């Protein structure tokens, strides 16, 4: 009887603690909280687009290291980056 009583008491204590821990964003795995923040202003959209372009350039240059025509690949990656940034600037200007 006493072990059953201890089990019930332990469950009653642990259940609210587990629920509280699940609500703590610091304990959750997965996406960072900043990814859930909406992009609302034109400046935020521009910054996000430029950051995506920068990361795409880095990925492309990393992939260029594995091809035989590395210089041409990197040149195309940089040209695409310039087009992406120019498009982001154009979008920012049209929303002002």
N, C-alpha and C positions, 0 to 999 in steps of 0.2 A: 504494500500500500504506500509506503513512504517513497519508493522509487517512482511510482506513478505521480505522486504529489510533486516531487522534484521536477519531473518532466513537464508537468502542467505549468508550474511556476516559471521554469526556464523558457518555455514557449511564450508565455505571457510577457516576459521581459524582453525576449529576443525579437519578437514580431515587430513591435513599434520601432526598435532600433534599426532593424533591417529596412523598414519602410523609410525611415529618416535618411539612412545612408543612400538609398536609391534616389532620393530627391537631390542629393548633393551633387552638383555638376562636376566637382573636382574628382569625384570617384567614378564617374561614367567613362566608359571607353568609347572610342569613335571619333566623330568630327569635333574639332574645336568649336567653342561657342561663337567665335567671331564669324564662322561660316554661316551661322544662322541669322546674322545681322543683315537686314535688307539694304540694298544699294539704291538710294533714293535720288540723290542730287547728281547733277551733271558732273561735278568734280569727282564724286565717288565712282561714277561710271567710267570716267576717263582714267582715273588711277587704277581701277580694276582692269581695264583693257590694256593699259601699258604694262601692268604686272604680268598679265597673261601673255602678252607679246614677248616680254623679257624671258619668261619661263619657257615659252615655245622655242625661242632662239637657243637657249641653253640646251634644251633637249635635242634640237636639230644638230647643233655643233657636236654634241656627244655622239649622235648617230653617224655624223660625217667621219668620225675617227675610224670607223670600220670599213669605209669604202675606199676603193683605189684612187678615185678622183676627188681627193679630200678638199683641195683648194676650190674647185668648182662647186662642190657641195656646200662648203662654208660660205662662198660668195652668194649662192642662191639663198641660203638661210638668212644671211644678213640683209639681202634685198627684200625678202619676205618680211623681215622684222621692220624694216623701214616703211614698207607699205602698210603693215598693221598699225604702226604708231601714227602714220599720216592719216589713216582712216579714223583712229581714235581722236586725233586732233580735230579732224573735220566734223565728226559727230559732236564733239564738245562745242565747237563754234556754232553749229546750227541750232543747238538747244539754248543758247544764251539769249 
